[in-house]
């Protein structure tokens, strides 16, 4: 029997990296937006594992890691309108959706926190993210106060909603960035978090996210030019971590002359 889960996309505005040999403790502090454009994951228990993303067969190490941790083999089909490897948390969403749908298919009896922990650990181990899974599980505008999966990780959020637009120019190598020297990035991330907590509003989130992107040394010329166009037009925009992607609130990008994809801030992951 096929079981299906939906997991929102997630753009991180800023973060600090907190590595640990235990992937359930490793993670990040920071904040982001959960998006109504997300990943729909269908799971069928099977004799051997097959993983497809938008009908294309692939490895998806985080998804394989979830299945291994749950001790099952399955056919996993993930479908998404989101650009892959461009800062939208597709890997984390696929891992979390796999955990939720597999648990339902096997009547496994895991709690939500246990399944989030399984997916978070699998993604950290795969090197594809440090905080998307926990943000996608919570939904809204999650603030990651302490790194790691629940119950170690501690979370808050901003009680706000907005239309979100985005344009993507390509991907960045997440594994290379979070697996390398993250000192500069983490200093900028800690500064951004402290600033957001001083005034926890959506406007402040966007402002400190753009400051973080520049101070962390991650901004490409295409991203810089696009964000500046939005700002000059009176809008709010920043760069998605980690991708060559610009996201904006309301009609920030379209008013600046771009042709963006549109979605809205969404609730957390769910079984369908």
Beta strands, then each sheet from edge to edge (+ up, - down):
strand 1: 3-18
strand 2: 27-45
strand 3: 50-53
strand 4: 56-57
strand 5: 74-80
strand 6: 142-146
strand 7: 154-157
strand 8: 163-171
strand 9: 237-239
strand 10: 243-249
strand 11: 261-264
strand 12: 270-271
sheet 1: 4+ 3- 5- 2+ 1- 12+
sheet 2: 4+ 3- 5- 2+ 6- 7+
sheet 3: 9+ 10- 8+ 11-
end
